[in-house]
Amino acid sequence: MRIPRLICGLGCVALAAGAAAQEGGGYASDLSRVFAAAQYIQAVREGCDAAKPDTRTANDAAYGAWRKRHQSLLDELDRRFMAMIRGASADQKEYQMNIGKYAGEVLRNLEEAKVQFLAQGPEPVERQCREFPQYLKGKDADLARRYAEELKSIRKRKL
Protein backbone atom coordinates (compact mmCIF):
# COMPACT_ATOMS: atom_id res chain seq x y z
CA MET A 1 0.00 0.00 0.00
CA ARG A 2 1.43 3.38 -1.00
CA ILE A 3 0.38 6.38 1.03
CA PRO A 4 1.01 10.04 0.18
CA ARG A 5 4.29 11.62 1.26
CA LEU A 6 2.27 13.97 3.45
CA ILE A 7 1.24 11.03 5.58
CA CYS A 8 4.80 9.83 5.90
CA GLY A 9 6.24 13.22 6.74
CA LEU A 10 5.98 14.47 10.27
CA GLY A 11 4.34 11.24 11.40
CA CYS A 12 7.90 10.09 11.61
CA VAL A 13 8.36 12.58 14.43
CA ALA A 14 5.55 10.96 16.37
CA LEU A 15 6.74 7.44 15.64
CA ALA A 16 10.31 8.38 16.50
CA ALA A 17 9.40 9.01 20.12
CA GLY A 18 8.33 5.41 20.64
CA ALA A 19 11.02 3.91 18.46
CA ALA A 20 13.74 6.04 20.05
CA ALA A 21 12.98 4.53 23.42
CA GLN A 22 13.46 1.07 21.91
CA GLU A 23 16.48 1.86 19.74
CA GLY A 24 18.42 4.43 21.69
CA GLY A 25 17.16 7.25 19.50
CA GLY A 26 19.74 7.29 16.69
CA TYR A 27 17.93 5.93 13.65
CA ALA A 28 14.48 7.24 14.54
CA SER A 29 15.78 10.66 15.57
CA ASP A 30 17.87 11.05 12.43
CA LEU A 31 15.02 9.94 10.18
CA SER A 32 12.66 12.28 11.99
CA ARG A 33 15.03 15.23 11.63
CA VAL A 34 15.31 14.84 7.85
CA PHE A 35 11.55 14.33 7.46
CA ALA A 36 10.81 17.39 9.56
CA ALA A 37 13.01 19.52 7.30
CA ALA A 38 11.18 18.34 4.19
CA GLN A 39 7.82 18.93 5.84
CA TYR A 40 8.80 22.40 7.00
CA ILE A 41 9.51 23.31 3.39
CA GLN A 42 6.03 22.08 2.49
CA ALA A 43 4.51 24.07 5.36
CA VAL A 44 6.22 27.27 4.19
CA ARG A 45 4.96 26.70 0.67
CA GLU A 46 1.40 26.18 1.90
CA GLY A 47 1.68 29.15 4.25
CA CYS A 48 2.84 31.35 1.40
CA ASP A 49 -0.02 30.11 -0.77
CA ALA A 50 -2.45 31.21 1.93
CA ALA A 51 -0.82 34.48 2.98
CA LYS A 52 0.71 35.69 -0.28
CA PRO A 53 -1.18 34.14 -3.20
CA ASP A 54 0.68 36.38 -5.63
CA THR A 55 3.84 34.32 -4.91
CA ARG A 56 2.13 31.01 -5.75
CA THR A 57 3.23 30.68 -9.37
CA ALA A 58 6.92 31.27 -8.66
CA ASN A 59 6.83 29.20 -5.47
CA ASP A 60 5.03 26.28 -7.11
CA ALA A 61 7.59 26.18 -9.91
CA ALA A 62 10.49 26.33 -7.46
CA TYR A 63 8.92 23.75 -5.15
CA GLY A 64 8.29 21.40 -8.07
CA ALA A 65 11.91 21.71 -9.16
CA TRP A 66 13.09 21.15 -5.57
CA ARG A 67 10.93 18.02 -5.26
CA LYS A 68 12.24 16.72 -8.57
CA ARG A 69 15.84 17.16 -7.38
CA HIS A 70 15.03 15.41 -4.10
CA GLN A 71 12.62 12.75 -5.40
CA SER A 72 14.85 9.74 -4.81
CA LEU A 73 15.68 10.88 -1.28
CA LEU A 74 12.01 11.61 -0.49
CA ASP A 75 11.06 8.16 -1.81
CA GLU A 76 13.75 6.55 0.33
CA LEU A 77 12.52 8.38 3.41
CA ASP A 78 8.98 7.17 2.65
CA ARG A 79 10.17 3.58 2.44
CA ARG A 80 12.12 3.88 5.67
CA PHE A 81 9.19 5.45 7.47
CA MET A 82 6.83 2.71 6.30
CA ALA A 83 9.35 0.09 7.44
CA MET A 84 9.49 1.78 10.84
CA ILE A 85 5.69 1.66 11.14
CA ARG A 86 5.69 -1.98 10.11
CA GLY A 87 8.40 -2.75 12.66
CA ALA A 88 6.39 -1.05 15.41
CA SER A 89 3.26 -3.04 14.49
CA ALA A 90 2.47 -6.51 15.78
CA ASP A 91 0.42 -7.53 12.72
CA GLN A 92 -1.26 -6.24 9.56
CA LYS A 93 -4.28 -4.94 11.44
CA GLU A 94 -2.14 -2.91 13.83
CA TYR A 95 -0.04 -1.73 10.88
CA GLN A 96 -3.15 -0.31 9.18
CA MET A 97 -4.23 1.34 12.44
CA ASN A 98 -0.78 2.85 12.89
CA ILE A 99 -0.82 4.28 9.38
CA GLY A 100 -4.08 6.05 10.20
CA LYS A 101 -2.76 7.20 13.55
CA TYR A 102 0.38 8.74 12.09
CA ALA A 103 -1.51 10.23 9.14
CA GLY A 104 -3.53 12.27 11.61
CA GLU A 105 -0.38 13.31 13.44
CA VAL A 106 1.19 14.43 10.19
CA LEU A 107 -1.75 16.63 9.30
CA ARG A 108 -1.75 18.20 12.76
CA ASN A 109 2.02 18.77 12.70
CA LEU A 110 1.96 20.21 9.20
CA GLU A 111 -0.84 22.60 10.15
CA GLU A 112 1.03 23.59 13.31
CA ALA A 113 4.22 24.30 11.33
CA LYS A 114 2.20 26.42 8.91
CA VAL A 115 0.58 28.36 11.78
CA GLN A 116 4.01 28.96 13.35
CA PHE A 117 5.37 30.19 10.04
CA LEU A 118 2.46 32.60 9.59
CA ALA A 119 2.68 33.78 13.23
CA GLN A 120 5.95 35.57 12.45
CA GLY A 121 3.90 38.49 11.21
CA PRO A 122 3.17 39.98 7.81
CA GLU A 123 6.58 41.48 7.01
CA PRO A 124 8.75 38.42 7.72
CA VAL A 125 6.21 36.16 6.00
CA GLU A 126 6.10 38.35 2.92
CA ARG A 127 9.90 38.48 2.74
CA GLN A 128 10.26 34.72 3.15
CA CYS A 129 7.53 34.00 0.60
CA ARG A 130 9.24 36.22 -1.95
CA GLU A 131 12.63 34.63 -1.18
CA PHE A 132 11.28 31.07 -1.14
CA PRO A 133 12.28 30.16 -4.72
CA GLN A 134 15.86 31.28 -4.05
CA TYR A 135 15.89 29.46 -0.69
CA LEU A 136 14.90 26.22 -2.44
CA LYS A 137 17.96 26.55 -4.68
CA GLY A 138 20.30 27.16 -1.75
CA LYS A 139 22.31 24.96 0.56
CA ASP A 140 19.78 25.10 3.42
CA ALA A 141 17.16 23.36 1.29
CA ASP A 142 19.62 20.78 -0.05
CA LEU A 143 18.60 17.96 2.26
CA ALA A 144 21.33 15.55 1.18
CA ARG A 145 24.00 18.12 2.02
CA ARG A 146 22.43 19.68 5.06
CA TYR A 147 21.63 16.32 6.64
CA ALA A 148 24.61 14.33 5.35
CA GLU A 149 25.51 12.96 8.79
CA GLU A 150 21.95 11.92 9.57
CA LEU A 151 21.58 10.26 6.16
CA LYS A 152 24.88 8.44 6.60
CA SER A 153 23.61 7.10 9.91
CA ILE A 154 20.18 6.22 8.51
CA ARG A 155 21.65 4.37 5.55
CA LYS A 156 23.63 2.04 7.78
CA ARG A 157 20.32 0.23 8.24
CA LYS A 158 19.30 -1.84 5.22
CA LEU A 159 15.79 -1.46 3.89
LOSETI-251601 format. One record per residue: residue number from 1; residue in three letters; chain; x, y, z of N, C-alpha, C in turn. Coordinates in pm, whole numbers, plus 32768, in hexadecimal, padded with zeros to 4 digits. Layout:
     i    aa   ch   n.east   n.north   n.up   ca.east   ca.north   ca.up   c.east   c.north   c.up
   NUM   ALA    A        X         Y      Z         X          Y       Z        X         Y      Z
...
! end
This chain:
     i    aa   ch   n.east   n.north   n.up   ca.east   ca.north   ca.up   c.east   c.north   c.up
     1   MET    A     8055      7F8A   8000      8000       8000    8000     8059      807C   8000
     2   ARG    A     8043      80D5   7FA4      808F       8152    7F9C     8038      81C1   7FD3
     3   ILE    A     8071      820D   8031      8026       827E    8067     806E      82FE   8040
     4   PRO    A     8027      836E   803C      8065       83EC    8012     80D8      8414   806D
     5   ARG    A     8137      845B   8033      81AD       848A    807E     8182      84DC   80F7
     6   LEU    A     8114      8526   80EA      80E3       8575    8159     80CC      851E   81D3
     7   ILE    A     8097      84A8   81BE      807C       844F    822E     80FD      841F   826C
     8   CYS    A     8161      8407   821A      81E0       83D7    824E     822B      8442   829A
     9   GLY    A     8221      84BB   826F      8270       852A    82A2     8284      8533   8337
    10   LEU    A     823E      858D   8376      8256       85A7    8403     8222      8538   845D
    11   GLY    A     81D9      84D9   8426      81B2       8464    8474     822D      841C   84A7
    12   CYS    A     8298      842A   845F      8316       83F1    8489     8340      842B   8510
    13   VAL    A     8323      84AA   8524      8344       84EA    85A3     82FA      84A4   8614
    14   ALA    A     827B      848A   85FF      822B       8448    8665     825B      83B9   867C
    15   LEU    A     8274      8372   8610      82A2       82E8    861C     832C      82E2   865B
    16   ALA    A     837E      8345   8640      8407       8346    8672     840B      8343   870B
    17   ALA    A     83AC      8382   874B      83AC       8385    87DC     83A6      82F8   8816
    18   GLY    A     834C      82A7   87E0      8341       821D    8810     83B7      81C8   87E5
    19   ALA    A     83DF      81D7   8769      844E       8187    8736     84D1      81AE   8778
    20   ALA    A     84E3      822E   8797      855E       825C    87D5     8573      8219   885C
    21   ALA    A     8507      8206   88A4      8512       81C5    8926     8544      8136   8915
    22   GLN    A     851A      80F4   88A9      8542       806B    888F     85CE      8061   8854
    23   GLU    A     85F5      80C5   8803      8670       80BA    87B6     86DE      8118   87E3
    24   GLY    A     86CC      815F   884E      8732       81BB    8879     872C      8240   8831
    25   GLY    A     86CD      8255   87DA      86B4       82D5    879E     86FB      82F4   871D
    26   GLY    A     8768      82B4   86F9      87B6       82D9    8685     876A      82D5   8602
    27   TYR    A     8742      8261   85D7      8701       8251    8555     867F      82A2   854E
    28   ALA    A     862A      8290   85AF      85A8       82D4    85AE     85BA      836C   85B6
    29   SER    A     8613      839A   8608      862A       842A    8615     8661      8465   8594
    30   ASP    A     86C1      8420   8558      86FB       8451    84DB     8693      8453   846B
    31   LEU    A     8647      83E9   8461      85DE       83E2    83FA     8577      8451   8411
    32   SER    A     8553      8465   848C      84F2       84CC    84AF     8526      8557   848B
    33   ARG    A     85A4      8570   84A6      85DF       85F3    848B     85D9      8614   83F6
    34   VAL    A     85FB      85B4   83A1      85FB       85CC    8311     856B      85DE   82DF
    35   PHE    A     8510      858B   8310      8483       8599    82EA     844C      8621   8313
    36   ALA    A     846D      864B   838B      8439       86CB    83BC     8468      873E   8364
    37   ALA    A     84E2      8737   8333      8515       87A0    82DA     84C6      87A4   8258
    38   ALA    A     84AC      8730   821F      845E       872A    81A3     83D0      875D   81BA
    39   GLN    A     8396      873A   822B      830E       8765    8248     8307      87FA   8268
    40   TYR    A     836F      8831   82A2      8370       88C0    82BC     836D      890C   8238
    41   ILE    A     83B7      88DC   81D7      83B7       891B    8153     832A      8919   8119
    42   GLN    A     82E5      88A8   8128      825B       88A0    80F9     8201      8901   8145
    43   ALA    A     8215      890C   81C7      81C3       8967    8218     81D8      89F8   81EF
    44   VAL    A     8253      8A1E   81D1      826E       8AA7    81A3     8228      8ABF   811E
    45   ARG    A     8233      8A5F   80C5      81F0       8A6E    8043     815A      8A82   8055
    46   GLU    A     811C      8A2E   80A7      808C       8A3A    80BE     8069      8ABC   8106
    47   GLY    A     80BE      8AE5   8164      80A8       8B63    81A9     80AF      8BD9   814A
    48   CYS    A     810F      8BD4   80F0      811C       8C3F    808C     80A4      8C40   802E
    49   ASP    A     8076      8BCA   8008      7FFE       8BC3    7FB3     7F88      8C09   7FF5
    50   ALA    A     7F7B      8BF7   8078      7F0B       8C31    80C1     7F1F      8CC7   80DA
    51   ALA    A     7F96      8CEE   8102      7FAE       8D78    812A     7FD2      8DD4   80B6
    52   LYS    A     8016      8DA1   8054      8047       8DF1    7FE4     802B      8DA9   7F61
    53   PRO    A     7FAD      8DA1   7F39      7F8A       8D56    7EC0     7FD1      8D86   7E42
    54   ASP    A     7FFD      8E03   7E42      8044       8E36    7DCD     80CE      8DF6   7DBB
    55   THR    A     80FE      8DAE   7E21      8180       8D68    7E15     816D      8CD6   7DE9
    56   ARG    A     80F1      8CAA   7DDB      80D5       8C1D    7DC1     8118      8BE8   7D42
    57   THR    A     810D      8C2F   7CD6      8143       8BFC    7C57     81D8      8BE3   7C61
    58   ALA    A     8222      8C46   7C91      82B4       8C37    7C9E     82D6      8BCC   7D05
    59   ASN    A     828E      8BCA   7D74      82AB       8B68    7DDD     828A      8ADB   7DB2
    60   ASP    A     821B      8AC9   7D6A      81F7       8A44    7D39     8260      8A0E   7CD9
    61   ALA    A     8290      8A64   7C80      82F7       8A3A    7C21     8377      8A13   7C6B
    62   ALA    A     839F      8A65   7CCA      8419       8A49    7D16     840A      89CC   7D6B
    63   TYR    A     8395      89BD   7DA9      837C       8947    7DFD     837B      88C8   7DA7
    64   GLY    A     833D      88CF   7D33      833D       885C    7CD9     83C9      8835   7CAF
    65   ALA    A     841C      8897   7C91      84A7       887B    7C6C     84F4      8841   7CE3
    66   TRP    A     84DC      8876   7D59      851D       8843    7DD3     84F6      87B1   7DEA
    67   ARG    A     8473      8794   7DDF      8445       870A    7DF2     8483      86AC   7D8B
    68   LYS    A     848D      86DB   7D10      84C8       8688    7CA7     855A      8667   7CC9
    69   ARG    A     85A4      86CB   7CF8      8630       86B4    7D1E     863C      8655   7D94
    70   HIS    A     85DA      8656   7DEC      85DF       8605    7E66     8589      8587   7E61
    71   GLN    A     8550      8569   7DED      84EE       84FB    7DE4     8523      8476   7E18
    72   SER    A     859B      8451   7DF2      85CD       83CE    7E1F     85E1      83CC   7EB6
    73   LEU    A     8610      843A   7EEF      8620       8440    7F80     8598      843D   7FC5
    74   LEU    A     8537      8489   7F93      84B1       8489    7FCF     8471      83FF   7FC7
    75   ASP    A     8486      83B9   7F58      8452       8330    7F4B     8495      82D3   7FB0
    76   GLU    A     8517      82E2   7FC0      855F       828F    8021     852C      82A8   80AE
    77   LEU    A     8517      8326   80D0      84E4       8346    8155     8459      830A   8169
    78   ASP    A     8406      830E   8101      8382       82CD    8109     838F      8238   8128
    79   ARG    A     83E7      81F7   80DF      83F9       8166    80F4     842B      8149   8182
    80   ARG    A     8486      8199   81B0      84BC       8184    8237     8452      819E   82A2
    81   PHE    A     8401      8204   828C      8397       8221    82EB     8332      81AF   82F0
    82   MET    A     830B      817E   827B      82AB       810F    8276     82E5      8092   82B9
    83   ALA    A     8366      807B   82A7      83A7       8009    82E8     83A7      801B   8380
    84   MET    A     83B8      8097   83AD      83B5       80B2    843C     8329      8098   8475
    85   ILE    A     82C2      80C1   842C      8239       80A6    845A     8221      800F   845E
    86   ARG    A     824C      7FCB   83F6      8239       7F3A    83F3     8282      7EF8   8468
    87   GLY    A     82FB      7F25   8484      8348       7EED    84F2     8309      7F08   857A
    88   ALA    A     82C0      7F75   8587      827F       7F97    8605     81F4      7F58   8612
    89   SER    A     81CC      7F0D   85AB      8146       7ED0    85A9     8150      7E3A   85BC
    90   ALA    A     80F6      7E05   860D      80F7       7D75    862A     80C3      7D22   85B4
    91   ASP    A     8065      7D59   8568      802A       7D0F    84F8     7FF2      7D72   8491
    92   GLN    A     7FB6      7D3C   8427      7F82       7D90    83BC     7F14      7DEF   83EC
    93   LYS    A     7EC0      7DBE   8444      7E54       7E12    8478     7E8C      7E8A   84C5
    94   GLU    A     7EEC      7E70   851B      7F2A       7EDD    8567     7F76      7F3B   8509
    95   TYR    A     7FB4      7F04   84A3      7FFC       7F53    8440     7F9D      7FB8   83FE
    96   GLN    A     7F28      7F88   83D4      7EC5       7FE1    8396     7E96      804C   83F9
    97   MET    A     7E82      8025   8476      7E59       8086    84DC     7EC7      80EF   84F1
    98   ASN    A     7F43      80C1   84F4      7FB2       811D    8509     7FC0      8180   8496
    99   ILE    A     7FA9      8152   841D      7FAE       81AC    83AA     7F48      821C   83BD
   100   GLY    A     7ECF      81F8   83E3      7E68       825D    83FC     7E8D      82BA   846E
   101   LYS    A     7EC4      8281   84D7      7EEC       82D0    854B     7F55      8338   8525
   102   TYR    A     7FBB      830E   84DC      8026       836A    84B9     7FFC      83CA   844A
   103   ALA    A     7F9D      83A2   83F7      7F69       83FF    8392     7F28      8477   83D6
   104   GLY    A     7EDC      845E   843E      7E9F       84CB    8489     7F05      8523   84CC
   105   GLU    A     7F6D      84E7   8503      7FDA       8533    8540     801D      858D   84DB
   106   VAL    A     8035      8556   8465      8077       85A3    83FB     8026      861E   83D9
   107   LEU    A     7FA6      860D   83C5      7F51       867F    83A2     7F52      86E9   8410
   108   ARG    A     7F4C      86BD   848C      7F51       871C    84FC     7FD8      8764   8501
   109   ASN    A     8045      8719   84F1      80CA       8755    84F6     80E2      87B4   8482
   110   LEU    A     80B4      878F   840C      80C4       87E5    8398     8077      8868   83AC
   111   GLU    A     7FFE      885D   83DD      7FAC       88D4    83F7     7FEE      892B   8462
   112   GLU    A     8023      88ED   84C9      8067       8937    8533     80E3      8980   84FC
   113   ALA    A     8130      893E   84A9      81A6       897E    846D     817C      89F5   8417
   114   LYS    A     810F      89E5   83CE      80DC       8A52    837B     80AF      8AC8   83D2
   115   VAL    A     8068      8AAC   843E      803A       8B14    849A     80B3      8B5C   84D7
   116   GLN    A     8119      8B13   84FE      8191       8B50    8537     81D7      8BA9   84D0
   117   PHE    A     81DD      8B7B   8456      8219       8BCB    83EC     81CC      8C4E   83DC
   118   LEU    A     8149      8C45   83D4      80F6       8CBC    83BF     80F5      8D19   8438
   119   ALA    A     810F      8CE2   84AF      810C       8D32    852B     8182      8D92   8534
   120   GLN    A     81E1      8D89   84DB      8253       8DE5    84DD     8228      8E75   84C1
   121   GLY    A     81B7      8E84   8483      8186       8F09    8461     8190      8F23   83CC
   122   PRO    A     8149      8F88   839D      813D       8F9E    830D     81C1      8FBE   82C6
   123   GLU    A     8217      900E   8302      8292       9034    82BD     82F3      8FC0   82AC
   124   PRO    A     8311      8F74   8317      836B       8F02    8304     8330      8E98   82A6
   125   VAL    A     82AE      8E82   82B0      826D       8E20    8258     8277      8E4C   81C7
   126   GLU    A     825A      8ECA   81AE      8262       8EFB    8124     82F0      8EEE   80ED
   127   ARG    A     8352      8F13   813E      83DE       8F08    8112     8402      8E78   80F4
   128   GLN    A     83DF      8E1D   814F      8402       8D90    813B     83B8      8D53   80C4
   129   CYS    A     833D      8D7C   80AF      82F1       8D48    803C     8330      8D77   7FBA
   130   ARG    A     835C      8DF2   7FB6      839C       8E26    7F3D     8426      8DE6   7F27
   131   GLU    A     846A      8DC3   7F93      84EF       8D87    7F8A     84EB      8CEF   7F7F
   132   PHE    A     8475      8CB5   7F8C      8468       8C23    7F8E     84A5      8BDE   7F15
   133   PRO    A     848E      8C0C   7E9A      84CC       8BC8    7E28     8565      8BC5   7E31
   134   GLN    A     859F      8C34   7E5E      8632       8C38    7E6B     865F      8BDC   7EDC
   135   TYR    A     8615      8BDB   7F4B      8635       8B82    7FBB     863A      8AF0   7F8C
   136   LEU    A     85D8      8AC9   7F3A      85D2       8A3E    7F0C     8648      8A18   7EB4
   137   LYS    A     868D      8A7A   7E7C      8704       8A5F    7E2C     8783      8A5F   7E7F
   138   GLY    A     8779      8A8B   7EFC      87EE       8A9C    7F51     8813      8A21   7FA2
   139   LYS    A     8880      8A2F   7FEB      88B7       89C0    8038     885E      8995   80AD
   140   ASP    A     8810      89F3   80E5      87BA       89CE    8156     8749      8971   812D
   141   ALA    A     871F      8978   80B1      86B4       8920    8081     86EA      88A4   803B
   142   ASP    A     876C      8896   8035      87AA       881E    7FFB     87B4      87B5   8069
   143   LEU    A     874E      8762   8073      8744       8704    80E2     87B9      86A3   80E9
   144   ALA    A     87E6      8673   8076      8855       8613    8076     88D4      8650   80AF
   145   ARG    A     88EA      86CE   8094      8960       8714    80CA     894D      873C   815A
   146   ARG    A     88DD      877A   8174      88C3       87B0    81FA     88BA      8741   8263
   147   TYR    A     8886      86CF   823A      8873       8660    8298     88CB      85E8   8274
   148   ALA    A     8942      8604   8243      899D       8599    8217     89BC      8537   8287
   149   GLU    A     89D6      8569   82FE      89F7       8510    836F     8981      84B9   8396
   150   GLU    A     890A      84F5   839B      8893       84A8    83BD     8878      843E   8353
   151   LEU    A     8887      8462   82D4      886E       8402    8268     88D6      8392   826A
   152   LYS    A     8950      83B3   828A      89B8       834C    8294     8992      82E8   8301
   153   SER    A     8964      831B   8370      8939       82C6    83DF     88BF      8272   83B9
   154   ILE    A     885D      82B3   837C      87E2       826E    8353     8801      81FC   82F3
   155   ARG    A     8859      8216   8296      8875       81B5    822B     88CA      813F   8259
   156   LYS    A     88F6      8141   82D3      893B       80CC    830A     88D9      8059   831B
   157   ARG    A     885A      807B   8329      87F0       8017    8338     87B9      7FF5   82AE
   158   LYS    A     87BE      7F77   828C      878A       7F48    820A     86F3      7F52   820B
   159   LEU    A     86BD      7F6A   8195      862B       7F6E    8185     85F7      7EE3   816C
! end
